[in-house]
Amino acid sequence: MLDNLILKRFTVGSFPINGYLVADPMTRIGVFIDPGGFNSEIEAFMKERQIILRYLFITHGHWDHTEGLAEFSSRYQVQSYAGDGEVSAASHSLRGGETIEVGYLRFQSLPTPGHTPCGISYYVSGCVFTGDALFCGTVGGTGSLKDAKCQINHIRKHIFSLPDETMVFPAHGPMTTVGVEKYTNPFFR
């Protein structure tokens, strides 16, 4: 399932999160998802694999997911994407449903509000990057019962409609699959 992309997880930021580098193996054009920080390991991997970083995707506007935005932007010529109103420094706003081409990879933006008002998950080639919306065995916290219901409904509609074998890459904790979360996550019973 992952043969058609380059994918590496990095632990980034002063409050560590999972940041993901995804690149098209044909063009070597890449995106970093949740730029919570930058480090020499990221730079070394990109040099080794000859990756041309062109995009930053932000799942939501919390500081632990955006702390490295300025450093990435100063080092590389990148366009940044986030949910509408989530990150003022982002060059593009998303509402969900947009397609973003990264080389030959086609990412779909999926609205997953609740943890924040305009959270976005990103789907490509059997992988979905959920930020703090969906974790292995749990979901991200919300400010109200209304926000929690909104988040659960959007995950059901946009994430759980993906094939069960789709790999889920959250911003904290281990990866999982759509099927595992759909059938075992206690928040969806």
PyMOL CGO cylinders between C-alpha atoms (Angstrom):
from pymol import cmd
from pymol.cgo import CYLINDER

trace = [
    CYLINDER, 0.00, 0.00, 0.00, 2.89, 2.38, 0.73, 0.3, 1, 1, 1, 1, 1, 1,
    CYLINDER, 2.89, 2.38, 0.73, 4.97, 1.40, -2.32, 0.3, 1, 1, 1, 1, 1, 1,
    CYLINDER, 4.97, 1.40, -2.32, 3.76, 4.44, -4.26, 0.3, 1, 1, 1, 1, 1, 1,
    CYLINDER, 3.76, 4.44, -4.26, 5.06, 7.08, -1.85, 0.3, 1, 1, 1, 1, 1, 1,
    CYLINDER, 5.06, 7.08, -1.85, 8.00, 7.99, 0.36, 0.3, 1, 1, 1, 1, 1, 1,
    CYLINDER, 8.00, 7.99, 0.36, 6.86, 8.31, 3.98, 0.3, 1, 1, 1, 1, 1, 1,
    CYLINDER, 6.86, 8.31, 3.98, 8.79, 8.96, 7.18, 0.3, 1, 1, 1, 1, 1, 1,
    CYLINDER, 8.79, 8.96, 7.18, 7.62, 9.94, 10.64, 0.3, 1, 1, 1, 1, 1, 1,
    CYLINDER, 7.62, 9.94, 10.64, 9.64, 12.41, 12.71, 0.3, 1, 1, 1, 1, 1, 1,
    CYLINDER, 9.64, 12.41, 12.71, 9.23, 13.43, 16.34, 0.3, 1, 1, 1, 1, 1, 1,
    CYLINDER, 9.23, 13.43, 16.34, 9.25, 17.23, 16.28, 0.3, 1, 1, 1, 1, 1, 1,
    CYLINDER, 9.25, 17.23, 16.28, 8.72, 20.27, 18.49, 0.3, 1, 1, 1, 1, 1, 1,
    CYLINDER, 8.72, 20.27, 18.49, 9.23, 21.36, 22.08, 0.3, 1, 1, 1, 1, 1, 1,
    CYLINDER, 9.23, 21.36, 22.08, 6.02, 19.48, 22.97, 0.3, 1, 1, 1, 1, 1, 1,
    CYLINDER, 6.02, 19.48, 22.97, 6.77, 16.47, 20.76, 0.3, 1, 1, 1, 1, 1, 1,
    CYLINDER, 6.77, 16.47, 20.76, 4.32, 15.44, 18.07, 0.3, 1, 1, 1, 1, 1, 1,
    CYLINDER, 4.32, 15.44, 18.07, 4.46, 13.11, 15.08, 0.3, 1, 1, 1, 1, 1, 1,
    CYLINDER, 4.46, 13.11, 15.08, 5.29, 15.10, 11.94, 0.3, 1, 1, 1, 1, 1, 1,
    CYLINDER, 5.29, 15.10, 11.94, 5.26, 13.27, 8.61, 0.3, 1, 1, 1, 1, 1, 1,
    CYLINDER, 5.26, 13.27, 8.61, 7.28, 13.78, 5.47, 0.3, 1, 1, 1, 1, 1, 1,
    CYLINDER, 7.28, 13.78, 5.47, 5.49, 12.39, 2.40, 0.3, 1, 1, 1, 1, 1, 1,
    CYLINDER, 5.49, 12.39, 2.40, 6.96, 12.58, -1.10, 0.3, 1, 1, 1, 1, 1, 1,
    CYLINDER, 6.96, 12.58, -1.10, 6.21, 11.39, -4.59, 0.3, 1, 1, 1, 1, 1, 1,
    CYLINDER, 6.21, 11.39, -4.59, 8.93, 8.85, -5.54, 0.3, 1, 1, 1, 1, 1, 1,
    CYLINDER, 8.93, 8.85, -5.54, 8.81, 9.91, -9.21, 0.3, 1, 1, 1, 1, 1, 1,
    CYLINDER, 8.81, 9.91, -9.21, 9.20, 13.69, -8.91, 0.3, 1, 1, 1, 1, 1, 1,
    CYLINDER, 9.20, 13.69, -8.91, 10.70, 13.76, -5.37, 0.3, 1, 1, 1, 1, 1, 1,
    CYLINDER, 10.70, 13.76, -5.37, 8.32, 16.63, -4.52, 0.3, 1, 1, 1, 1, 1, 1,
    CYLINDER, 8.32, 16.63, -4.52, 7.29, 16.46, -0.88, 0.3, 1, 1, 1, 1, 1, 1,
    CYLINDER, 7.29, 16.46, -0.88, 5.06, 17.77, 1.86, 0.3, 1, 1, 1, 1, 1, 1,
    CYLINDER, 5.06, 17.77, 1.86, 5.63, 17.94, 5.61, 0.3, 1, 1, 1, 1, 1, 1,
    CYLINDER, 5.63, 17.94, 5.61, 2.44, 17.32, 7.58, 0.3, 1, 1, 1, 1, 1, 1,
    CYLINDER, 2.44, 17.32, 7.58, 2.16, 19.10, 10.94, 0.3, 1, 1, 1, 1, 1, 1,
    CYLINDER, 2.16, 19.10, 10.94, 5.35, 21.19, 11.06, 0.3, 1, 1, 1, 1, 1, 1,
    CYLINDER, 5.35, 21.19, 11.06, 5.60, 21.29, 14.85, 0.3, 1, 1, 1, 1, 1, 1,
    CYLINDER, 5.60, 21.29, 14.85, 9.36, 21.69, 14.63, 0.3, 1, 1, 1, 1, 1, 1,
    CYLINDER, 9.36, 21.69, 14.63, 12.37, 21.29, 12.40, 0.3, 1, 1, 1, 1, 1, 1,
    CYLINDER, 12.37, 21.29, 12.40, 15.53, 19.29, 13.06, 0.3, 1, 1, 1, 1, 1, 1,
    CYLINDER, 15.53, 19.29, 13.06, 18.69, 18.05, 11.36, 0.3, 1, 1, 1, 1, 1, 1,
    CYLINDER, 18.69, 18.05, 11.36, 17.21, 14.55, 10.98, 0.3, 1, 1, 1, 1, 1, 1,
    CYLINDER, 17.21, 14.55, 10.98, 14.56, 15.95, 8.61, 0.3, 1, 1, 1, 1, 1, 1,
    CYLINDER, 14.56, 15.95, 8.61, 17.15, 17.84, 6.60, 0.3, 1, 1, 1, 1, 1, 1,
    CYLINDER, 17.15, 17.84, 6.60, 19.44, 14.79, 6.37, 0.3, 1, 1, 1, 1, 1, 1,
    CYLINDER, 19.44, 14.79, 6.37, 16.59, 12.51, 5.23, 0.3, 1, 1, 1, 1, 1, 1,
    CYLINDER, 16.59, 12.51, 5.23, 15.53, 14.99, 2.53, 0.3, 1, 1, 1, 1, 1, 1,
    CYLINDER, 15.53, 14.99, 2.53, 19.11, 15.27, 1.25, 0.3, 1, 1, 1, 1, 1, 1,
    CYLINDER, 19.11, 15.27, 1.25, 19.60, 11.49, 1.29, 0.3, 1, 1, 1, 1, 1, 1,
    CYLINDER, 19.60, 11.49, 1.29, 16.35, 10.85, -0.58, 0.3, 1, 1, 1, 1, 1, 1,
    CYLINDER, 16.35, 10.85, -0.58, 16.70, 13.97, -2.80, 0.3, 1, 1, 1, 1, 1, 1,
    CYLINDER, 16.70, 13.97, -2.80, 13.32, 15.32, -1.71, 0.3, 1, 1, 1, 1, 1, 1,
    CYLINDER, 13.32, 15.32, -1.71, 12.23, 18.78, -2.84, 0.3, 1, 1, 1, 1, 1, 1,
    CYLINDER, 12.23, 18.78, -2.84, 10.00, 20.14, -0.08, 0.3, 1, 1, 1, 1, 1, 1,
    CYLINDER, 10.00, 20.14, -0.08, 7.25, 22.31, -1.58, 0.3, 1, 1, 1, 1, 1, 1,
    CYLINDER, 7.25, 22.31, -1.58, 4.29, 22.02, 0.81, 0.3, 1, 1, 1, 1, 1, 1,
    CYLINDER, 4.29, 22.02, 0.81, 3.33, 22.17, 4.47, 0.3, 1, 1, 1, 1, 1, 1,
    CYLINDER, 3.33, 22.17, 4.47, -0.03, 20.71, 5.54, 0.3, 1, 1, 1, 1, 1, 1,
    CYLINDER, -0.03, 20.71, 5.54, -1.33, 21.69, 8.97, 0.3, 1, 1, 1, 1, 1, 1,
    CYLINDER, -1.33, 21.69, 8.97, -4.12, 19.64, 10.53, 0.3, 1, 1, 1, 1, 1, 1,
    CYLINDER, -4.12, 19.64, 10.53, -5.09, 22.38, 13.02, 0.3, 1, 1, 1, 1, 1, 1,
    CYLINDER, -5.09, 22.38, 13.02, -3.80, 25.59, 14.52, 0.3, 1, 1, 1, 1, 1, 1,
    CYLINDER, -3.80, 25.59, 14.52, -2.51, 24.53, 17.93, 0.3, 1, 1, 1, 1, 1, 1,
    CYLINDER, -2.51, 24.53, 17.93, 1.04, 25.76, 18.57, 0.3, 1, 1, 1, 1, 1, 1,
    CYLINDER, 1.04, 25.76, 18.57, 2.53, 22.26, 18.89, 0.3, 1, 1, 1, 1, 1, 1,
    CYLINDER, 2.53, 22.26, 18.89, 1.55, 21.67, 15.24, 0.3, 1, 1, 1, 1, 1, 1,
    CYLINDER, 1.55, 21.67, 15.24, 2.77, 25.04, 13.93, 0.3, 1, 1, 1, 1, 1, 1,
    CYLINDER, 2.77, 25.04, 13.93, 5.87, 25.82, 16.00, 0.3, 1, 1, 1, 1, 1, 1,
    CYLINDER, 5.87, 25.82, 16.00, 8.22, 24.93, 13.12, 0.3, 1, 1, 1, 1, 1, 1,
    CYLINDER, 8.22, 24.93, 13.12, 6.26, 26.76, 10.41, 0.3, 1, 1, 1, 1, 1, 1,
    CYLINDER, 6.26, 26.76, 10.41, 8.57, 29.80, 10.35, 0.3, 1, 1, 1, 1, 1, 1,
    CYLINDER, 8.57, 29.80, 10.35, 11.73, 27.70, 10.19, 0.3, 1, 1, 1, 1, 1, 1,
    CYLINDER, 11.73, 27.70, 10.19, 10.43, 25.45, 7.40, 0.3, 1, 1, 1, 1, 1, 1,
    CYLINDER, 10.43, 25.45, 7.40, 9.28, 28.55, 5.50, 0.3, 1, 1, 1, 1, 1, 1,
    CYLINDER, 9.28, 28.55, 5.50, 12.66, 30.28, 5.87, 0.3, 1, 1, 1, 1, 1, 1,
    CYLINDER, 12.66, 30.28, 5.87, 14.61, 27.20, 4.69, 0.3, 1, 1, 1, 1, 1, 1,
    CYLINDER, 14.61, 27.20, 4.69, 12.40, 26.06, 1.80, 0.3, 1, 1, 1, 1, 1, 1,
    CYLINDER, 12.40, 26.06, 1.80, 10.12, 27.60, -0.81, 0.3, 1, 1, 1, 1, 1, 1,
    CYLINDER, 10.12, 27.60, -0.81, 6.87, 26.13, 0.49, 0.3, 1, 1, 1, 1, 1, 1,
    CYLINDER, 6.87, 26.13, 0.49, 3.16, 26.74, 0.26, 0.3, 1, 1, 1, 1, 1, 1,
    CYLINDER, 3.16, 26.74, 0.26, 1.26, 26.05, 3.47, 0.3, 1, 1, 1, 1, 1, 1,
    CYLINDER, 1.26, 26.05, 3.47, -2.30, 24.76, 3.85, 0.3, 1, 1, 1, 1, 1, 1,
    CYLINDER, -2.30, 24.76, 3.85, -4.61, 24.74, 6.88, 0.3, 1, 1, 1, 1, 1, 1,
    CYLINDER, -4.61, 24.74, 6.88, -8.31, 24.83, 7.67, 0.3, 1, 1, 1, 1, 1, 1,
    CYLINDER, -8.31, 24.83, 7.67, -10.00, 28.19, 7.13, 0.3, 1, 1, 1, 1, 1, 1,
    CYLINDER, -10.00, 28.19, 7.13, -9.07, 30.49, 10.03, 0.3, 1, 1, 1, 1, 1, 1,
    CYLINDER, -9.07, 30.49, 10.03, -6.85, 27.92, 11.80, 0.3, 1, 1, 1, 1, 1, 1,
    CYLINDER, -6.85, 27.92, 11.80, -3.42, 29.41, 10.99, 0.3, 1, 1, 1, 1, 1, 1,
    CYLINDER, -3.42, 29.41, 10.99, -3.10, 33.04, 9.94, 0.3, 1, 1, 1, 1, 1, 1,
    CYLINDER, -3.10, 33.04, 9.94, 0.38, 32.45, 8.46, 0.3, 1, 1, 1, 1, 1, 1,
    CYLINDER, 0.38, 32.45, 8.46, -0.88, 29.68, 6.12, 0.3, 1, 1, 1, 1, 1, 1,
    CYLINDER, -0.88, 29.68, 6.12, -0.79, 30.65, 2.45, 0.3, 1, 1, 1, 1, 1, 1,
    CYLINDER, -0.79, 30.65, 2.45, -3.94, 28.63, 1.59, 0.3, 1, 1, 1, 1, 1, 1,
    CYLINDER, -3.94, 28.63, 1.59, -7.20, 28.02, 3.49, 0.3, 1, 1, 1, 1, 1, 1,
    CYLINDER, -7.20, 28.02, 3.49, -9.15, 24.79, 3.19, 0.3, 1, 1, 1, 1, 1, 1,
    CYLINDER, -9.15, 24.79, 3.19, -12.76, 23.93, 3.92, 0.3, 1, 1, 1, 1, 1, 1,
    CYLINDER, -12.76, 23.93, 3.92, -12.50, 20.22, 3.11, 0.3, 1, 1, 1, 1, 1, 1,
    CYLINDER, -12.50, 20.22, 3.11, -13.03, 18.48, -0.19, 0.3, 1, 1, 1, 1, 1, 1,
    CYLINDER, -13.03, 18.48, -0.19, -10.09, 20.12, -1.97, 0.3, 1, 1, 1, 1, 1, 1,
    CYLINDER, -10.09, 20.12, -1.97, -7.49, 18.12, -3.90, 0.3, 1, 1, 1, 1, 1, 1,
    CYLINDER, -7.49, 18.12, -3.90, -3.85, 19.18, -3.58, 0.3, 1, 1, 1, 1, 1, 1,
    CYLINDER, -3.85, 19.18, -3.58, -1.31, 17.70, -5.98, 0.3, 1, 1, 1, 1, 1, 1,
    CYLINDER, -1.31, 17.70, -5.98, 2.15, 16.96, -4.59, 0.3, 1, 1, 1, 1, 1, 1,
    CYLINDER, 2.15, 16.96, -4.59, 4.05, 15.73, -7.61, 0.3, 1, 1, 1, 1, 1, 1,
    CYLINDER, 4.05, 15.73, -7.61, 1.88, 12.87, -8.86, 0.3, 1, 1, 1, 1, 1, 1,
    CYLINDER, 1.88, 12.87, -8.86, 0.32, 12.31, -5.42, 0.3, 1, 1, 1, 1, 1, 1,
    CYLINDER, 0.32, 12.31, -5.42, -3.23, 13.61, -4.97, 0.3, 1, 1, 1, 1, 1, 1,
    CYLINDER, -3.23, 13.61, -4.97, -4.10, 14.56, -1.40, 0.3, 1, 1, 1, 1, 1, 1,
    CYLINDER, -4.10, 14.56, -1.40, -7.75, 15.01, -0.42, 0.3, 1, 1, 1, 1, 1, 1,
    CYLINDER, -7.75, 15.01, -0.42, -8.56, 17.43, 2.39, 0.3, 1, 1, 1, 1, 1, 1,
    CYLINDER, -8.56, 17.43, 2.39, -11.18, 16.01, 4.78, 0.3, 1, 1, 1, 1, 1, 1,
    CYLINDER, -11.18, 16.01, 4.78, -13.00, 18.28, 7.24, 0.3, 1, 1, 1, 1, 1, 1,
    CYLINDER, -13.00, 18.28, 7.24, -12.57, 16.99, 10.81, 0.3, 1, 1, 1, 1, 1, 1,
    CYLINDER, -12.57, 16.99, 10.81, -13.63, 19.85, 13.09, 0.3, 1, 1, 1, 1, 1, 1,
    CYLINDER, -13.63, 19.85, 13.09, -14.27, 19.43, 16.79, 0.3, 1, 1, 1, 1, 1, 1,
    CYLINDER, -14.27, 19.43, 16.79, -10.84, 19.45, 18.43, 0.3, 1, 1, 1, 1, 1, 1,
    CYLINDER, -10.84, 19.45, 18.43, -10.58, 22.87, 16.75, 0.3, 1, 1, 1, 1, 1, 1,
    CYLINDER, -10.58, 22.87, 16.75, -13.23, 24.68, 14.69, 0.3, 1, 1, 1, 1, 1, 1,
    CYLINDER, -13.23, 24.68, 14.69, -11.77, 23.97, 11.23, 0.3, 1, 1, 1, 1, 1, 1,
    CYLINDER, -11.77, 23.97, 11.23, -9.51, 20.94, 11.63, 0.3, 1, 1, 1, 1, 1, 1,
    CYLINDER, -9.51, 20.94, 11.63, -8.48, 19.14, 8.44, 0.3, 1, 1, 1, 1, 1, 1,
    CYLINDER, -8.48, 19.14, 8.44, -7.25, 15.58, 7.84, 0.3, 1, 1, 1, 1, 1, 1,
    CYLINDER, -7.25, 15.58, 7.84, -5.34, 14.66, 4.68, 0.3, 1, 1, 1, 1, 1, 1,
    CYLINDER, -5.34, 14.66, 4.68, -5.84, 11.45, 2.67, 0.3, 1, 1, 1, 1, 1, 1,
    CYLINDER, -5.84, 11.45, 2.67, -3.49, 10.01, 0.05, 0.3, 1, 1, 1, 1, 1, 1,
    CYLINDER, -3.49, 10.01, 0.05, -2.81, 6.50, -1.31, 0.3, 1, 1, 1, 1, 1, 1,
    CYLINDER, -2.81, 6.50, -1.31, -4.25, 4.42, 1.53, 0.3, 1, 1, 1, 1, 1, 1,
    CYLINDER, -4.25, 4.42, 1.53, -3.04, 6.77, 4.30, 0.3, 1, 1, 1, 1, 1, 1,
    CYLINDER, -3.04, 6.77, 4.30, -4.88, 9.40, 6.30, 0.3, 1, 1, 1, 1, 1, 1,
    CYLINDER, -4.88, 9.40, 6.30, -3.15, 11.97, 8.50, 0.3, 1, 1, 1, 1, 1, 1,
    CYLINDER, -3.15, 11.97, 8.50, -5.57, 12.94, 11.28, 0.3, 1, 1, 1, 1, 1, 1,
    CYLINDER, -5.57, 12.94, 11.28, -3.63, 15.32, 13.52, 0.3, 1, 1, 1, 1, 1, 1,
    CYLINDER, -3.63, 15.32, 13.52, -5.45, 15.41, 16.87, 0.3, 1, 1, 1, 1, 1, 1,
    CYLINDER, -5.45, 15.41, 16.87, -8.89, 14.48, 15.52, 0.3, 1, 1, 1, 1, 1, 1,
    CYLINDER, -8.89, 14.48, 15.52, -8.42, 10.68, 15.74, 0.3, 1, 1, 1, 1, 1, 1,
    CYLINDER, -8.42, 10.68, 15.74, -5.82, 8.68, 17.68, 0.3, 1, 1, 1, 1, 1, 1,
    CYLINDER, -5.82, 8.68, 17.68, -5.28, 4.99, 18.24, 0.3, 1, 1, 1, 1, 1, 1,
    CYLINDER, -5.28, 4.99, 18.24, -8.10, 4.08, 20.64, 0.3, 1, 1, 1, 1, 1, 1,
    CYLINDER, -8.10, 4.08, 20.64, -9.29, 7.62, 21.36, 0.3, 1, 1, 1, 1, 1, 1,
    CYLINDER, -9.29, 7.62, 21.36, -10.01, 11.06, 19.91, 0.3, 1, 1, 1, 1, 1, 1,
    CYLINDER, -10.01, 11.06, 19.91, -8.67, 14.56, 20.54, 0.3, 1, 1, 1, 1, 1, 1,
    CYLINDER, -8.67, 14.56, 20.54, -10.23, 16.59, 23.32, 0.3, 1, 1, 1, 1, 1, 1,
    CYLINDER, -10.23, 16.59, 23.32, -12.91, 19.17, 22.63, 0.3, 1, 1, 1, 1, 1, 1,
    CYLINDER, -12.91, 19.17, 22.63, -14.25, 22.21, 24.46, 0.3, 1, 1, 1, 1, 1, 1,
    CYLINDER, -14.25, 22.21, 24.46, -17.88, 21.10, 24.64, 0.3, 1, 1, 1, 1, 1, 1,
    CYLINDER, -17.88, 21.10, 24.64, -20.25, 18.19, 24.12, 0.3, 1, 1, 1, 1, 1, 1,
    CYLINDER, -20.25, 18.19, 24.12, -21.46, 19.91, 20.92, 0.3, 1, 1, 1, 1, 1, 1,
    CYLINDER, -21.46, 19.91, 20.92, -17.86, 20.01, 19.58, 0.3, 1, 1, 1, 1, 1, 1,
    CYLINDER, -17.86, 20.01, 19.58, -17.34, 16.36, 20.57, 0.3, 1, 1, 1, 1, 1, 1,
    CYLINDER, -17.34, 16.36, 20.57, -20.46, 15.28, 18.65, 0.3, 1, 1, 1, 1, 1, 1,
    CYLINDER, -20.46, 15.28, 18.65, -19.35, 17.33, 15.64, 0.3, 1, 1, 1, 1, 1, 1,
    CYLINDER, -19.35, 17.33, 15.64, -15.94, 15.65, 15.71, 0.3, 1, 1, 1, 1, 1, 1,
    CYLINDER, -15.94, 15.65, 15.71, -17.39, 12.13, 16.02, 0.3, 1, 1, 1, 1, 1, 1,
    CYLINDER, -17.39, 12.13, 16.02, -19.83, 12.79, 13.15, 0.3, 1, 1, 1, 1, 1, 1,
    CYLINDER, -19.83, 12.79, 13.15, -17.11, 14.15, 10.85, 0.3, 1, 1, 1, 1, 1, 1,
    CYLINDER, -17.11, 14.15, 10.85, -14.78, 11.23, 11.60, 0.3, 1, 1, 1, 1, 1, 1,
    CYLINDER, -14.78, 11.23, 11.60, -17.59, 8.78, 10.85, 0.3, 1, 1, 1, 1, 1, 1,
    CYLINDER, -17.59, 8.78, 10.85, -18.47, 10.58, 7.61, 0.3, 1, 1, 1, 1, 1, 1,
    CYLINDER, -18.47, 10.58, 7.61, -15.01, 11.36, 6.24, 0.3, 1, 1, 1, 1, 1, 1,
    CYLINDER, -15.01, 11.36, 6.24, -12.51, 8.97, 7.86, 0.3, 1, 1, 1, 1, 1, 1,
    CYLINDER, -12.51, 8.97, 7.86, -14.60, 5.85, 8.46, 0.3, 1, 1, 1, 1, 1, 1,
    CYLINDER, -14.60, 5.85, 8.46, -15.87, 5.96, 4.87, 0.3, 1, 1, 1, 1, 1, 1,
    CYLINDER, -15.87, 5.96, 4.87, -12.31, 5.17, 3.73, 0.3, 1, 1, 1, 1, 1, 1,
    CYLINDER, -12.31, 5.17, 3.73, -11.37, 1.49, 3.23, 0.3, 1, 1, 1, 1, 1, 1,
    CYLINDER, -11.37, 1.49, 3.23, -10.80, -0.40, 6.50, 0.3, 1, 1, 1, 1, 1, 1,
    CYLINDER, -10.80, -0.40, 6.50, -7.16, -1.09, 5.60, 0.3, 1, 1, 1, 1, 1, 1,
    CYLINDER, -7.16, -1.09, 5.60, -6.39, 2.65, 5.30, 0.3, 1, 1, 1, 1, 1, 1,
    CYLINDER, -6.39, 2.65, 5.30, -3.52, 3.47, 7.65, 0.3, 1, 1, 1, 1, 1, 1,
    CYLINDER, -3.52, 3.47, 7.65, -4.21, 6.24, 10.17, 0.3, 1, 1, 1, 1, 1, 1,
    CYLINDER, -4.21, 6.24, 10.17, -1.25, 8.45, 11.08, 0.3, 1, 1, 1, 1, 1, 1,
    CYLINDER, -1.25, 8.45, 11.08, -2.12, 10.62, 14.12, 0.3, 1, 1, 1, 1, 1, 1,
    CYLINDER, -2.12, 10.62, 14.12, -0.05, 13.47, 15.55, 0.3, 1, 1, 1, 1, 1, 1,
    CYLINDER, -0.05, 13.47, 15.55, 0.40, 11.66, 18.88, 0.3, 1, 1, 1, 1, 1, 1,
    CYLINDER, 0.40, 11.66, 18.88, 0.88, 7.97, 19.63, 0.3, 1, 1, 1, 1, 1, 1,
    CYLINDER, 0.88, 7.97, 19.63, 1.10, 4.97, 17.31, 0.3, 1, 1, 1, 1, 1, 1,
    CYLINDER, 1.10, 4.97, 17.31, -0.43, 4.53, 13.89, 0.3, 1, 1, 1, 1, 1, 1,
    CYLINDER, -0.43, 4.53, 13.89, -3.54, 2.42, 13.46, 0.3, 1, 1, 1, 1, 1, 1,
    CYLINDER, -3.54, 2.42, 13.46, -6.06, 1.61, 10.72, 0.3, 1, 1, 1, 1, 1, 1,
    CYLINDER, -6.06, 1.61, 10.72, -9.52, 2.86, 9.86, 0.3, 1, 1, 1, 1, 1, 1,
    CYLINDER, -9.52, 2.86, 9.86, -10.94, -0.63, 10.48, 0.3, 1, 1, 1, 1, 1, 1,
    CYLINDER, -10.94, -0.63, 10.48, -9.39, -0.96, 13.93, 0.3, 1, 1, 1, 1, 1, 1,
    CYLINDER, -9.39, -0.96, 13.93, -10.73, 2.44, 14.99, 0.3, 1, 1, 1, 1, 1, 1,
    CYLINDER, -10.73, 2.44, 14.99, -14.15, 1.97, 13.39, 0.3, 1, 1, 1, 1, 1, 1,
    CYLINDER, -14.15, 1.97, 13.39, -14.76, -1.32, 15.21, 0.3, 1, 1, 1, 1, 1, 1,
    CYLINDER, -14.76, -1.32, 15.21, -12.83, -0.94, 18.50, 0.3, 1, 1, 1, 1, 1, 1,
    CYLINDER, -12.83, -0.94, 18.50, -12.45, 2.74, 19.40, 0.3, 1, 1, 1, 1, 1, 1,
    CYLINDER, -12.45, 2.74, 19.40, -14.76, 3.27, 22.41, 0.3, 1, 1, 1, 1, 1, 1,
    CYLINDER, -14.76, 3.27, 22.41, -15.79, 6.75, 21.20, 0.3, 1, 1, 1, 1, 1, 1,
    CYLINDER, -15.79, 6.75, 21.20, -17.64, 5.21, 18.24, 0.3, 1, 1, 1, 1, 1, 1,
    CYLINDER, -17.64, 5.21, 18.24, -19.75, 2.58, 19.98, 0.3, 1, 1, 1, 1, 1, 1,
]
cmd.load_cgo(trace, "trace")
